[in-house]
Amino acid sequence: DIHRQLSQTVKLLRLPVNTVTADHRTVHSALLTGLLSHIGQKDSEKTEFTGAHSARFAIFPASQLFKKPPKWIMVAQLLETSRLWGRIAARIEPEWIEPLAPHLVKYHYSDPHWEKSQGAVMANEKVTLFGLPIVASRKINYGAIDPPLCRELFIRHGLVEGQWQTRHVFFHANLQLLAEVEAMEHKSRRRDILVDDETLFTFYEQRIGADVVSARHFDSW
């Protein structure tokens, strides 16, 4: 619809067609900056779209996209008659939105966890605009989001539990010592020689720099 309107404008202005050289994404991204509250995500079971703040609208029947609606759309106008209609519609991709609306998007985080292979605490990030999930889920490094939690998980999982891929000599020496003490307990049938995990956590927590939240930070420290 928007491309059709653009072509009509070119004809009215009597401009040569090759004057308009911008590609589909460039044109629609430029328009999208002013229509961020007019986007919609198609309902998987209905022909309706969920818009900003949970509004529900449908593509106007005269639109070229009416019969085959895309998953994501922006409309130039929302008109309410017997129902809410979106007029002058264009197909968009949700990944276009975040760079255009850094001041409007909201970030939500879940499942922070230690990853041995990354040497860091990772989490799932969800990005929404006016309640719409423009990024459903992506993995991110959680260190800058919640440093205290990441420091705790690094110490607990990386140092105390030994879930860390590193060449630091002290780390492997400590793991070997713990294994020897466990063997001693097993041999002597005692369970009071090896200190518990909380004691080990306190030992490391009191000695490691306050800004150490990952393996990379530890190496720098």
Secondary structure, 3 states (H helix, E strand, C coil): CHHHHHHHHHHHCCCCHHHCCCCHHHHHHHHHCCCHHHEEEECCCCCCEEEHHHCEEEECCCCCCCCCCCCEEEEEEEEECCCEEEEEEEECCHHHHHHHCCCCCEEEEEEEEEECCCCEEEEEEEEEECCEEEEEEEEEECCCCCHHHHHHHHHHHHHHCCCCCCCCHHHHHHHHHHHHHHHHHHHHCCCCCCCCHHHHHHHHHCCCCCCCCCHHHHHHC
